[in-house]
């Protein structure tokens, strides 16, 4: 499957902490081959970032530990 097709049919999820007006939403989707995609609702013209599973999990793990609480 082409990545563009996979992104178009992906199950995108956003945080329940995002506002309902759609202004501060970061979406994530699980792709095939242990890959993840993230996209920003404020910049729909920019292609999503595709990450390997280990990179995505390391980032999420760090966020859960507060490593990005700037």
NUZASE-150409 format. One record per atom (N, C-alpha, C): atom name; chain; y negated, x negated, z negated; residue number from 0. Coordinates in Angstrom, 2 decimals, padded with zeros to 5 digits. Each point is the difference from the previous one (the first is absolute). Example, Ala and Ser with C-alpha at 12.3 -4.5 7.8 and 13.67 -1.06 7.14 Angstrom:
<sites>
[site "N"; "A"; [005.69; -013.19; -007.80]; 0],
[site "CA"; "A"; [-001.19; 000.89; 000.00]; 0],
[site "C"; "A"; [-001.20; -000.90; 000.00]; 0],
[site "N"; "A"; [-001.05; 000.35; 000.72]; 1],
[site "CA"; "A"; [-001.19; -000.82; -000.06]; 1],
[site "C"; "A"; [-001.09; 000.77; -000.73]; 1],
</sites>
This chain:
<sites>
[site "N"; "A"; [001.18; -000.85; 000.00]; 0],
[site "CA"; "A"; [-001.18; 000.85; 000.00]; 0],
[site "C"; "A"; [-001.24; -000.89; 000.00]; 0],
[site "N"; "A"; [-000.96; 000.34; 000.82]; 1],
[site "CA"; "A"; [-001.26; -000.75; 000.03]; 1],
[site "C"; "A"; [-000.77; 000.25; -001.28]; 1],
[site "N"; "A"; [-000.76; -001.02; -000.44]; 2],
[site "CA"; "A"; [-000.75; 000.12; -001.25]; 2],
[site "C"; "A"; [-001.02; 001.13; 000.08]; 2],
[site "N"; "A"; [-000.62; 000.21; 001.16]; 3],
[site "CA"; "A"; [-000.98; 001.08; 000.12]; 3],
[site "C"; "A"; [000.66; 001.36; -000.20]; 3],
[site "N"; "A"; [001.21; 000.17; 000.54]; 4],
[site "CA"; "A"; [000.73; 001.26; -000.20]; 4],
[site "C"; "A"; [000.38; 000.17; -001.46]; 4],
[site "N"; "A"; [000.44; -001.09; -000.61]; 5],
[site "CA"; "A"; [000.40; 000.08; -001.41]; 5],
[site "C"; "A"; [-001.19; 000.33; -000.90]; 5],
[site "N"; "A"; [-001.16; -000.59; 000.29]; 6],
[site "CA"; "A"; [-001.19; 000.30; -000.80]; 6],
[site "C"; "A"; [-000.44; 001.46; 000.17]; 6],
[site "N"; "A"; [000.14; 000.52; 001.21]; 7],
[site "CA"; "A"; [-000.39; 001.40; 000.25]; 7],
[site "C"; "A"; [000.89; 001.00; -000.71]; 7],
[site "N"; "A"; [001.25; -000.36; -000.25]; 8],
[site "CA"; "A"; [000.93; 000.92; -000.65]; 8],
[site "C"; "A"; [000.27; -000.37; -001.47]; 8],
[site "N"; "A"; [-000.69; -001.01; -000.50]; 9],
[site "CA"; "A"; [000.23; -000.46; -001.37]; 9],
[site "C"; "A"; [-000.41; 001.06; -001.02]; 9],
[site "N"; "A"; [000.65; -000.03; -001.16]; 10],
[site "CA"; "A"; [-000.35; 000.87; -001.13]; 10],
[site "C"; "A"; [-001.04; -000.73; -000.84]; 10],
[site "N"; "A"; [-001.27; 000.28; 000.25]; 11],
[site "CA"; "A"; [-001.09; -000.67; -000.70]; 11],
[site "C"; "A"; [-000.21; 000.65; -001.36]; 11],
[site "N"; "A"; [-000.18; -000.83; -001.02]; 12],
[site "CA"; "A"; [-000.20; 000.46; -001.37]; 12],
[site "C"; "A"; [-001.28; -000.60; -000.54]; 12],
[site "N"; "A"; [-000.76; 000.79; -000.77]; 13],
[site "CA"; "A"; [-001.20; -000.54; -000.65]; 13],
[site "C"; "A"; [000.08; 000.26; -001.49]; 13],
[site "N"; "A"; [-000.78; -000.72; -000.73]; 14],
[site "CA"; "A"; [-000.03; 000.13; -001.45]; 14],
[site "C"; "A"; [-000.54; 001.37; -000.41]; 14],
[site "N"; "A"; [000.54; 000.54; -001.07]; 15],
[site "CA"; "A"; [-000.54; 001.24; -000.54]; 15],
[site "C"; "A"; [-001.36; -000.23; -000.64]; 15],
[site "N"; "A"; [-000.39; -001.26; -000.18]; 16],
[site "CA"; "A"; [-001.32; -000.31; -000.55]; 16],
[site "C"; "A"; [-001.09; 000.02; 001.07]; 16],
[site "N"; "A"; [000.38; 000.07; 001.27]; 17],
[site "CA"; "A"; [-000.97; 000.07; 001.08]; 17],
[site "C"; "A"; [-000.70; 001.35; -000.03]; 17],
[site "N"; "A"; [-001.27; 000.01; 000.41]; 18],
[site "CA"; "A"; [-000.74; 001.26; 000.01]; 18],
[site "C"; "A"; [000.47; 000.86; 001.18]; 18],
[site "N"; "A"; [-000.10; 001.29; -000.16]; 19],
[site "CA"; "A"; [000.50; 000.92; 001.03]; 19],
[site "C"; "A"; [-000.84; 000.00; 001.26]; 19],
[site "N"; "A"; [-001.25; -000.47; -000.07]; 20],
[site "CA"; "A"; [-000.86; -000.01; 001.18]; 20],
[site "C"; "A"; [000.40; -001.08; 001.00]; 20],
[site "N"; "A"; [000.93; -000.89; -000.38]; 21],
[site "CA"; "A"; [000.51; -001.00; 000.93]; 21],
[site "C"; "A"; [-000.83; -001.25; 000.12]; 21],
[site "N"; "A"; [-000.95; -000.20; -000.87]; 22],
[site "CA"; "A"; [-000.90; -001.15; 000.13]; 22],
[site "C"; "A"; [000.51; -001.31; -000.57]; 22],
[site "N"; "A"; [000.97; 000.04; -000.90]; 23],
[site "CA"; "A"; [000.45; -001.26; -000.59]; 23],
[site "C"; "A"; [001.52; -000.09; -000.05]; 23],
[site "N"; "A"; [000.61; 000.33; 001.11]; 24],
[site "CA"; "A"; [001.47; 000.06; 000.02]; 24],
[site "C"; "A"; [000.59; -001.23; 000.68]; 24],
[site "N"; "A"; [000.96; -000.60; -000.67]; 25],
[site "CA"; "A"; [000.83; -001.04; 000.59]; 25],
[site "C"; "A"; [001.39; 000.60; 000.14]; 25],
[site "N"; "A"; [000.49; 000.04; 001.22]; 26],
[site "CA"; "A"; [001.30; 000.58; 000.29]; 26],
[site "C"; "A"; [001.04; -001.09; 000.18]; 26],
[site "N"; "A"; [001.23; 000.27; -000.40]; 27],
[site "CA"; "A"; [001.12; -000.92; 000.20]; 27],
[site "C"; "A"; [001.17; 000.76; 000.61]; 27],
[site "N"; "A"; [000.78; -000.70; 000.80]; 28],
[site "CA"; "A"; [001.19; 000.60; 000.62]; 28],
[site "C"; "A"; [001.12; -001.03; 000.05]; 28],
[site "N"; "A"; [001.22; 000.45; -000.26]; 29],
[site "CA"; "A"; [001.19; -000.85; 000.12]; 29],
[site "C"; "A"; [000.45; 000.05; 001.45]; 29],
[site "N"; "A"; [000.19; -001.16; 000.60]; 30],
[site "CA"; "A"; [000.46; -000.09; 001.38]; 30],
[site "C"; "A"; [001.44; -000.52; 000.03]; 30],
[site "N"; "A"; [000.56; -000.10; 001.17]; 31],
[site "CA"; "A"; [001.35; -000.54; 000.13]; 31],
[site "C"; "A"; [-000.03; -001.52; -000.20]; 31],
[site "N"; "A"; [001.17; -000.56; -000.27]; 32],
[site "CA"; "A"; [000.11; -001.44; -000.11]; 32],
[site "C"; "A"; [-000.69; -000.60; -001.21]; 32],
[site "N"; "A"; [-000.06; 000.73; -001.12]; 33],
[site "CA"; "A"; [-000.65; -000.46; -001.22]; 33],
[site "C"; "A"; [-001.44; -000.45; 000.26]; 33],
[site "N"; "A"; [-000.75; 000.87; 000.66]; 34],
[site "CA"; "A"; [-001.42; -000.23; 000.26]; 34],
[site "C"; "A"; [-000.78; 001.20; -000.54]; 34],
[site "N"; "A"; [-001.27; -000.27; -000.32]; 35],
[site "CA"; "A"; [-000.90; 001.04; -000.48]; 35],
[site "C"; "A"; [-001.30; -000.09; 000.79]; 35],
[site "N"; "A"; [-000.67; 001.13; 000.10]; 36],
[site "CA"; "A"; [-001.31; 000.04; 000.65]; 36],
[site "C"; "A"; [-001.00; 000.58; -000.98]; 36],
[site "N"; "A"; [-001.22; -000.53; 000.04]; 37],
[site "CA"; "A"; [-001.09; 000.58; -000.79]; 37],
[site "C"; "A"; [-001.19; 000.21; 000.92]; 37],
[site "N"; "A"; [-000.76; 001.06; -000.28]; 38],
[site "CA"; "A"; [-001.18; 000.31; 000.81]; 38],
[site "C"; "A"; [-001.07; 000.59; -000.90]; 38],
[site "N"; "A"; [-001.23; -000.08; 000.48]; 39],
[site "CA"; "A"; [-001.17; 000.47; -000.74]; 39],
[site "C"; "A"; [-000.54; 001.25; 000.68]; 39],
[site "N"; "A"; [-000.17; 001.08; -000.76]; 40],
[site "CA"; "A"; [-000.49; 001.25; 000.58]; 40],
[site "C"; "A"; [-001.44; -000.12; 000.50]; 40],
[site "N"; "A"; [-000.76; -000.95; -000.53]; 41],
[site "CA"; "A"; [-001.40; -000.17; 000.41]; 41],
[site "C"; "A"; [-000.12; -000.76; 001.32]; 41],
[site "N"; "A"; [001.08; -000.63; 000.44]; 42],
[site "CA"; "A"; [-000.04; -000.78; 001.24]; 42],
[site "C"; "A"; [001.20; 000.37; 000.89]; 42],
[site "N"; "A"; [000.02; 001.23; 000.50]; 43],
[site "CA"; "A"; [001.16; 000.47; 000.78]; 43],
[site "C"; "A"; [000.20; -000.73; 001.33]; 43],
[site "N"; "A"; [-001.04; -000.68; 000.51]; 44],
[site "CA"; "A"; [000.13; -000.70; 001.28]; 44],
[site "C"; "A"; [000.65; -001.38; -000.15]; 44],
[site "N"; "A"; [000.12; -000.48; -001.23]; 45],
[site "CA"; "A"; [000.62; -001.30; -000.23]; 45],
[site "C"; "A"; [001.50; 000.21; -000.17]; 45],
[site "N"; "A"; [000.82; -000.76; 000.72]; 46],
[site "CA"; "A"; [001.45; 000.17; -000.13]; 46],
[site "C"; "A"; [000.47; -000.30; -001.42]; 46],
[site "N"; "A"; [001.06; 000.66; -000.44]; 47],
[site "CA"; "A"; [000.54; -000.26; -001.34]; 47],
[site "C"; "A"; [000.49; -001.44; -000.13]; 47],
[site "N"; "A"; [-000.02; -000.51; -001.22]; 48],
[site "CA"; "A"; [000.55; -001.32; -000.28]; 48],
[site "C"; "A"; [001.50; 000.18; -000.25]; 48],
[site "N"; "A"; [000.81; -000.82; 000.65]; 49],
[site "CA"; "A"; [001.45; 000.04; -000.16]; 49],
[site "C"; "A"; [000.41; -001.17; -000.89]; 49],
[site "N"; "A"; [000.74; 000.30; -001.05]; 50],
[site "CA"; "A"; [000.42; -001.03; -000.96]; 50],
[site "C"; "A"; [001.51; -000.03; -000.13]; 50],
[site "N"; "A"; [000.54; -001.20; -000.20]; 51],
[site "CA"; "A"; [001.42; -000.11; -000.35]; 51],
[site "C"; "A"; [000.20; 000.63; -001.37]; 51],
[site "N"; "A"; [001.21; 000.49; -000.24]; 52],
[site "CA"; "A"; [000.29; 000.67; -001.27]; 52],
[site "C"; "A"; [-000.25; -000.87; -001.22]; 52],
[site "N"; "A"; [000.36; -001.30; 000.05]; 53],
[site "CA"; "A"; [-000.21; -000.86; -001.16]; 53],
[site "C"; "A"; [-001.47; -000.20; -000.29]; 53],
[site "N"; "A"; [-000.83; -000.06; 001.03]; 54],
[site "CA"; "A"; [-001.45; -000.15; -000.19]; 54],
[site "C"; "A"; [-000.58; 001.27; -000.61]; 54],
[site "N"; "A"; [000.39; 001.15; 000.53]; 55],
[site "CA"; "A"; [-000.50; 001.28; -000.51]; 55],
[site "C"; "A"; [000.40; 000.19; -001.46]; 55],
[site "N"; "A"; [001.26; -000.28; -000.33]; 56],
[site "CA"; "A"; [000.47; 000.16; -001.38]; 56],
[site "C"; "A"; [-000.69; -000.97; -000.95]; 56],
[site "N"; "A"; [-000.29; -001.22; 000.45]; 57],
[site "CA"; "A"; [-000.72; -000.96; -000.84]; 57],
[site "C"; "A"; [-001.41; 000.50; -000.29]; 57],
[site "N"; "A"; [-000.66; 000.56; 001.00]; 58],
[site "CA"; "A"; [-001.35; 000.53; -000.21]; 58],
[site "C"; "A"; [000.02; 001.19; -000.96]; 58],
[site "N"; "A"; [000.90; 000.94; 000.22]; 59],
[site "CA"; "A"; [000.10; 001.17; -000.87]; 59],
[site "C"; "A"; [000.33; -000.42; -001.42]; 59],
[site "N"; "A"; [000.92; -000.95; -000.14]; 60],
[site "CA"; "A"; [000.34; -000.50; -001.33]; 60],
[site "C"; "A"; [-001.19; -000.62; -000.70]; 60],
[site "N"; "A"; [-000.79; -000.79; 000.73]; 61],
[site "CA"; "A"; [-001.20; -000.59; -000.58]; 61],
[site "C"; "A"; [-001.02; 001.05; -000.39]; 61],
[site "N"; "A"; [-000.14; 001.04; 000.83]; 62],
[site "CA"; "A"; [-000.93; 001.08; -000.33]; 62],
[site "C"; "A"; [000.43; 000.72; -001.27]; 62],
[site "N"; "A"; [001.29; 000.22; -000.15]; 63],
[site "CA"; "A"; [000.50; 000.67; -001.21]; 63],
[site "C"; "A"; [-000.24; -000.84; -001.25]; 63],
[site "N"; "A"; [-000.03; -001.33; 000.17]; 64],
[site "CA"; "A"; [-000.26; -000.89; -001.13]; 64],
[site "C"; "A"; [-001.50; -000.19; -000.28]; 64],
[site "N"; "A"; [-000.85; 000.60; 000.84]; 65],
[site "CA"; "A"; [-001.44; -000.11; -000.20]; 65],
[site "C"; "A"; [-000.61; -001.24; 000.62]; 65],
[site "N"; "A"; [000.73; -000.71; 000.84]; 66],
[site "CA"; "A"; [-000.49; -001.24; 000.58]; 66],
[site "C"; "A"; [-001.18; 000.20; 000.96]; 66],
[site "N"; "A"; [-000.22; 001.21; 000.45]; 67],
[site "CA"; "A"; [-001.09; 000.28; 000.92]; 67],
[site "C"; "A"; [-001.07; 000.89; -000.63]; 67],
[site "N"; "A"; [-000.05; 000.04; -001.31]; 68],
[site "CA"; "A"; [-001.02; 000.78; -000.69]; 68],
[site "C"; "A"; [-001.28; -000.83; -000.08]; 68],
[site "N"; "A"; [-000.73; -000.03; 001.09]; 69],
[site "CA"; "A"; [-001.21; -000.84; 000.09]; 69],
[site "C"; "A"; [-001.16; 000.63; -000.73]; 69],
</sites>
